[in-house]
Amino acid sequence: MAYQTFRQEYLQVPPVTRAYTTACVLTTAAVQLELITPFQLYFNPELIFKHFQGSQLDTYIFSRISFLISLVVE
């Protein structure tokens, strides 16, 4: 029953906020479970633009946005 309540609340959140929150939680869980390392999340323009590793750009953007939101909320 609690699962249904959580699911209903989750689906009431606006889509952009829901996607961002889900991405942050999944990234945090992956680092805590040591599936990825923080070193893999940092922004390296050479890897992104010369070696076409666009996924690093995505994770960089998500990590910076969460940092800025935490600054604004405090």
C-alpha positions in Angstrom: 0.0 0.0 0.0 2.8 2.4 0.8 4.3 1.7 -2.6 1.1 3.0 -4.3 1.1 6.2 -2.2 4.8 6.8 -3.1 4.1 6.1 -6.8 1.1 8.5 -6.8 3.1 11.3 -5.1 6.0 10.7 -7.5 3.7 11.0 -10.6 2.3 14.2 -9.3 5.7 15.9 -9.5 6.2 18.0 -12.7 8.0 16.0 -15.4 11.2 18.1 -15.5 11.6 18.0 -11.7 10.8 14.3 -11.7 13.5 13.5 -14.4 16.1 15.7 -12.7 15.4 14.2 -9.3 15.5 10.6 -10.7 18.8 11.3 -12.5 20.4 12.7 -9.3 19.2 9.8 -7.2 20.5 7.3 -9.7 23.8 9.0 -10.1 24.2 9.2 -6.3 23.3 5.5 -5.9 25.7 4.5 -8.6 28.6 6.3 -6.9 27.7 4.9 -3.5 27.4 1.4 -4.9 30.8 2.0 -6.6 29.4 1.3 -10.0 31.0 4.5 -11.1 33.6 6.7 -9.5 33.4 10.5 -8.9 36.4 10.7 -11.2 34.3 9.5 -14.1 31.8 12.3 -13.5 34.1 15.3 -13.8 34.0 17.6 -16.8 36.9 17.1 -19.3 36.4 19.1 -22.5 39.1 17.1 -24.3 37.4 13.8 -23.7 34.0 15.2 -24.6 34.9 17.1 -27.8 38.0 15.3 -29.1 37.0 11.7 -28.1 33.2 12.2 -28.4 32.3 11.0 -24.9 29.1 13.0 -24.6 27.9 11.1 -21.6 30.4 12.9 -19.5 28.8 16.2 -20.5 25.4 14.9 -19.3 26.7 13.9 -15.9 28.6 17.1 -15.5 25.5 19.2 -16.2 23.4 17.1 -13.6 26.1 17.5 -10.9 26.4 21.2 -11.4 22.7 21.8 -11.4 22.3 20.0 -8.1 25.1 22.0 -6.6 23.5 25.3 -7.7 20.1 24.2 -6.4 21.5 23.3 -3.0 23.1 26.8 -2.9 19.9 28.5 -3.7 17.8 26.5 -1.3 20.2 27.3 1.6 
